[in-house]
Amino acid sequence: MVVNLAKQIVEDTSKENMVIAIWWKRAIAFVLDIIFILGILVILTRGTITFAWELKILIENPSETIFWFLINWFLIFAAFWLYFKYSGRIMQRSLGQRFLKLAIIYGDGTMMPEKNWEKRAFYKLRYLLPLIGIILGIIDLIKIMNSETHQSRIDWYTNTIVVMDWSLPSEIRVLLK
């Protein structure tokens, strides 16, 4: 049986004094991560990564541009997957989450196991899909706002909780970077 600490925190506010993260802080943290990673990609590719959003070029001359279009999207997905995977393994959160004082813990109140960061990073890639990602992101934000546990679908899939880092017990807080 999977213990859902988020539900216990909501039902019993004295439960380890953990404060579940607010939906808008989670959204801003994700936007900061996007700005950071895309900024690095723009610098490393000298701006050519922006052709991933140039559908007009793809439609006008698909035979010459499809290869670079696919390469750009591969780079975007790979960069984000690696970023979320390794920032999670190293810091137990992304830089955007660190900036906003958010922490991701496992459903039983412990640090998330290293092997689970791959799965969480893979699920986050859905938000990068043009238009579909925005719709899925809005649906997840609505779910976070309306759910009593304030968990997104990714949180449910990976059995995680996003909390304010200052509200964690000291033995867990010292493991955060």
N, C-alpha and C positions, 0 to 999 in steps of 0.2 A: 504494500500500500504506500503510495506516494504521499508524503506529508506536505500539505500546502501551508507553509508558514505565512504567506500573504493573507490568507483567509483568517488565520489565527491572530495576526497583527490587527486586522480590521475589527474582528470580534472582541479582542481583548487588548485595549490600547496600552495596557501596562506591559504587554509581552515584549520583554527585552528592550523597551523604549525605542524600537526601530520606527522610523518614519518612512513611509512609502513615497517614492518620488512623484512629483506633480507632472501631469501630462505635458504641459508646455515646456518644462525644463528638459524633458526627454526629447521633444521635437527640436528644440533649439540645439541641444547637444548633437543630434544627428545632422542638422544643417551645418554646424561648425565642422564636423568631421568631413562632410562633403566639400566644403570650401577648402579645407586643408589638403585633402587628397587630390582634388581636381587642380588646385593651385600648383601642387608639386608636379602633377602630370603635364600641365600646361608649360611649366618651366622646362621639364625634362624633354618634352617633345617639341619645344619651341613653338607651341601653339597649335600644332597640327592635330592634337587630340580633339580639338573643337569641331573637326570635320565629322565626328561621330553624330552630331546633331544636324548636319547639313543634308537633309533629305532631298533638297532640290538638286544638288550635284549628283546624288545617287540616281535620281529619276532621269535626269538629262543624259547621263553617260554611264549607264550601269556596268558596262563591260570593263571600263578602265578604273572605276571607283569602288566597286564592290569589295575588292581585296583589301584596300586601305580602310574602308568602312568597317569591315569585320575585324581587322587588326586593331583598330581604335577601340571597338567595343570589347574585344578580348582584353586589351590593356586596362580598360576601365574596370571590368569585372574582376580581373586578377589582382589589380592594385587594391581594390576595396576588400576583397576576400582576405588577402594577405594582411592588410592593415587591421581589420577587425579581429582576425585570428590571433595575430602576434601581439597587438596591443592588449587584447584580453588576457593572453597567457602571461605577458610580462607585468602589466599594471592592474589586471582584473577589471579593466574598463578601457574605453577609448579616451583620446585626448579631450574631446568635447565633453564627455561625461566627467572627466577629471576636472575640467575647468568649471563645470557647474556643480561640483561636489556630489556627484552621483556614484553609486557603486552597484555592481551586479553580484548578487549572492545566489547560492543554490537554494532550492526549495526547502531544505531542512535547516537553513540558517548558517551553513558553512560556506567556505570559498568554493567557487565553481571548479570542478575538475578540468584539467588541461585538455583532455580529449573532447570535451563538450564545446570548446570555443570554436572548433571547426564547424560544427553543426549550426551554432548561433550565427557565425559569420556568413555561412551559406544562405541561411534564411533571410538575412538582412539584404542580400543582393536583389531581392524582389522589389525593393524600394527604388532601385536604380533604373528599372525599366521605364522608358518614356511613356507618359500618360498613365499606364497601368500602375506604375509605382506610386504615383500621386494618389490615385484612387485607393490603392491598398493601404497607403499611409494614412489617409483620412479615415478609412474604415477602422484601422487599428487604433488611431487616436480616439475615435468615438467609443470603441470597445474599452480602452483604458479609462476614459471618463465615466462610462456607464457601469463598468464592472465593479463589484464590491471589493475585489482584490487588486484592482488597478493594474492588471496584467494584459499585455498584448498577446496576439496569437504566438509570436515568437517566444514570449515568456512561458506560455503554456507548453509549447513543443519542447522547450529545453529545460523546463522546470526551474525557472529563474525568477528572481524578484529584483526590481530596481528600487533601491532605497537611497536615502540621503547618507553620505558617508560618515558624517559627524554623529549619526544616531546609532552606528554599529557598536557592538561591544569592543572593548579595547583589544582583545586578543585577535579579532578579525581586522580591525582598523589598522593595526601595525603591519599587516600583510599587504595592504594597498600601497601602490606607488603613485 
